[in-house]
């Protein structure tokens, strides 16, 4: 990556021919945070691929909690992309709600400086909260426990209220 930047910085802004994924999208999608690329070419963070996925859409699916936390903490420009929608209206938070709901909870709880809009809806009129509830209820059905289901719904409602600023 560093060699690429030394030869031609503009290469950081060029998407591939197939899906318009930039080097940053590819690196983040493979679980790697290229700090030098982000530092030298911060505007490349705002680029989207053909599905209109921004760097956080990729990050939510592939980065560890630790790397995701660092990305959100160290790069304010990337933090502003948290509510950016793709062609289906899904934000990076929708991705967490579907695929990694426990990570969504951790980010909300431990990163209070990140403004999370959990009531934003996608093109199917599903909010992040609703998708989280569906995802958790699917997981609970596998476990087959109505008590756990009730506790999870209460927890999710508290989470929603906290996100709306009604609960500390």
N, C-alpha and C positions, 0 to 999 in steps of 0.2 A: 504494500500500500504506500509506504513511504517513498519507494522508488518511483512509483506512478506519479505521486505528487511532485517530486523533484523534477521529473521530466516534463509534465504537462498538467498543471493544476486544473485546467478546464475539463480534463477527463473525469473529474469527480462529479461533474454536472451532466454527464452523458448517460442516458439510459440504454440498456441493451435493445436489440432489434425485436426481440420476441415479446417482452412484456414491459419494456421501458423502465426496468429496474436499474437503479443507479448502483455504483459501488457501495454506497452507504446502506442501501436497502439489502443488498446481498450479504454484506458483512453482518449487519444486525440480524438478518434472517437466519444466519448460521450461528448466532449466539455470541458474536464478537462485537465489542464496542470499540470502534476505531477513533480513539480520542484525538489523534493527530489530524485525521481527516476532518473531524467536526471542528476542531480549533482553527485549522487553516482555511476551511471552506464552509463557514457556518450556514450560508444560504442554501447549501445542498440539503440541509435538513428539511426544508420546506417543499422539496420536490415530491411528486407523487408518481406512482406507476400507472399502468393502463386501467387498473381497477380503482384508481384514486386513493390507494393505500399510502399513507405517509409513514415516516420512519417509526412512529409509535405503533401503528398497526402491526408491523413486523416485530417490534420489540415485545409487545404483549404476548405474542405467540411463542417467542423463542428465548428471551433472556431470563436468567435467574432473577429472583427477587432482589438480590444484592446488586446485580448489574442494572436492573430497571430502576431501583432506588437511586443509584449514583447518576444514571442518565437524567432522571427527572430533577435531581438536586443540582447537578453541575451545569446544566444547559437550559437556561430560562427560555430560549427560543423553542427548544423541543417541548418544554412544558406547555407552551401555548397551543400545541397541536393535539392535546389530549381530547378535545371535543370535535376534531375534524372528521367529517363524514366521507365514506367511500361511496361508490356508485349505488350500493344497496342501502345507503343511509346509516351504516354501522360506524360508530366511533371506535377508537381503540378500546374504550371501556366495554362496548358490546362484545368485543372479542374476549375480554377477560371474563365477562359474565357467562359466556357460553362455554369456554374451554378451561378457564382457571378461576372459578368464582372465589376460592379461598384467597387467591392472590389479590383480587379486587378489594376484599375486606382488609387485608394487610396494608395495601397502599392507602386506602381511605383513612385507616386508623393511625398510621405512622407518618404520613406525609401531609400534614394539615395545610402546608403552603401550596399544595396542588389543588386547583379548583376543579372538582369533579361534578359534572352535571349528570346525575344518575336518572333523571327524569326525561332526558332527551330520547326521542323515539326514532326508530329507523323507518325504512319504507314499508315495513309490514306493521307499522304502528306499535312496535314493541319497545318499551323502555329498557334501560339497563337494569333497573330494579326487577322488572317483570321477567327479563331473561335470566337474571340471577336466581330468582325464585323457581323458575322452570328447571333450570340446571340442577339446583340443589334438590328439588323434589324428585327429579329423575334419579339422582344419586341415592336418595333416601329410599326410593322404591326398590332399588337393588338390595338395600339393607333390610327392607320390609319392617320398618318400625314407625308406628304412628306417633309415639312419644317424641322421638327424634324429629319427626316431621313438624310437629307443633312447636317445639323449641326453635327449630330453624326458621319457621315463619315469623315467630316473635323476634328473633335475632335480626332477620332481614328487615322487619318493620322498624326496629330501633336504628338499624343502619341507615334506612331511608330518611328517618327523621333527623338523624345526626347530619346527614349530607345536606339537608334542607336548612340546617342551622337551628333546629328546634330543640336539640338535645346536645349537651356537651360531652 
